[in-house]
Amino acid sequence: MPSVEGQRRAGLVALALLGVAALSEGWLRSRRPLALGLRAGAELVVTSSNDNGPGSLREAIFVADSADVRTRITMRTKRVVLKTPLPPLANPRGIVLDATEARTEIDASALAEGPVLELRGPDSSIQGLGIRGAAGAAVLVRAPRIRLHSLSFTNCAEAVTLVDGAADVVLEDSQFEANATGVTVPEARAVTLQRNRFARHDHAAIWAVSPRSAAVGGPAGLIVRDSQFADDRISVVLINVAGLLERNDFRRARESAVYLMGTGAVVRDNRSREGASVGIFADESEGALIEGNEVDHNAGVGLMLRSSGGAVVQRNRVYSNGYGVVVVFGQKALPNRISDNLLFGHAQDGIYIVGGSPLVRSNRAVQNREAAIRILDFAPWSGPQVPAEPLVEDNVFSGNSFDTAVRGVYRQPPPKRESELQ
C-alpha cells in the first residue's frame, strides 16, 4: 500500500502534468495538421483591407494564380473594401482561401457588377469569409470539387451561383440573409448543401432550375439537408432538378416553403410551418415523392398538387393549416397517390379535390372544421366539365363537420372584362 508521502508526491505530479497540459493546449492546437482539403504547397497572407497594393487580397490572388502548386491564402484583416472586381481564382491545382481566424468581411457595395469571387480552378475551397452588398454573384463557381464552409452572405443579388463546370460542390455551415437569391443551381451535378441558415430572401433561398427534365427515380443531383429557412418569399424552388430535400426546417415562407415543377423531386422528413400560403407545392410535376413531413399552421394549404402525375404523398403529418391536402387536376393515366397521412385540425377540409382522380387510401382525417374530404368536378367558364373521380378506400374519417365525402362542382368564374380590371 502506498505511503502517505508517496500519495502526496503522486498528487503533485498529477497537478504538474495538468498544468503543463493547460499551458501547452494552445501551442498544440496551433500545430495540429490541417485537414486534407485545406493543405497547400505555398501560403500567402493578406494583411491589408485596401482594394489593391502590398498585402491586399488582389495581390495574393494574382500570386496564387501564377503558382505551380496548390496555394493557401490566409486572411489576417477583418475587412476588405473593394472598388473594382477581383481576378478569378484560376490556379489549376487549387486555391484555399481561409478567413477562419480573422472572420474577414468583403464589402462589395461599391462594385456595379459581380462576381466578387470567381472559382475557376478545381479543388479550391473558401472558409470563414463574409461578403456583403454584391450587385451580382458574391461567389461564382465554375469548377469541380469545390468546398465552401462557414461563409456568410448579406444583401447580395446572388450569394452563390453554380454554372458551367461546377460539380461535386459542398456548401455547408453557412449563413445567408436578406439576399435576393441565396444559392442558384442551374445544373445540379453532385451538389450538397447542408447545415446552412437562410433568412429573408426576396426571390428564393435556393433556386434550382434546369431547362431539361431530370429522370424520374434517378440519383439526386442536388441534396439539401439539415438546414433552416425563415421568412423567405420561397425557400426552395426545384424545377426539372433531381433534388432531395430532407430534415430541413421551413418557417414563415411568404409564398411557399417548397415549390416543385418537372421531375425528380424527393421531399422527406422536413418541417414546414407558419407560411402565409402553401407549405409544399407540386405544380405540373411528375413522380414527386413527398413523405414523412410535418406541415402545420400554414394559412392556405399544407400540401398541394396541381396538374401533377405519379406523385406519392405518404406518411405526412399535416395539421392546423387552412386546408390539409389539396389536389387540383392531375393525370388519370398516371394517378397521384395520397396514402397513410394524418390530417387534423384544419380550418377547412382535410382533403380537397378539384377535377382530379387520385388514389386516396389509408389516411386519417379527424377533427377538421369542414369536410374530411371534399370532391368537386371542375366546370370551366367555357368548355367541357372535368370530373373528379378519385378512388377513396380504407380511410378513417371522424370528428369532422362532415365525415362522409362532400361532393359538388367548382364553377370557374368568367374572366374579368378589361373595364373591370381598371
Protein Blocks (a to p, Z undefined) as FASTA:
>chain_A
ZZfklmmmmmmmmmmmmmmmmmmmmmmmmmgccdfklgcfbdcddfbfbfbdehiaklmm
mmmmmpcbdcddddfbfbdcdfbdcdddfbfnbpaddfklnopacdfklpmbdcfbdcfb
ghiacehiacehiabdfbacfbehiacehiadehifblbdcehjbghiacehiacehifb
lcdcfbaghiacehiacehifkbmbdcddfbdcdehiacfbdcehiacehifblbdcehi
acddehiacehiakbmbdcehehiacehiacehiakbfbdcehiahiacehiacehifkb
mbdcehiahiacehiacehifbfcdceejdfklccddehiacehiabbfbdcehiacdde
hiacehiabbfbdcdddddfbdcddddddddehiacehiablbdcdddddddddddfklm
ZZ
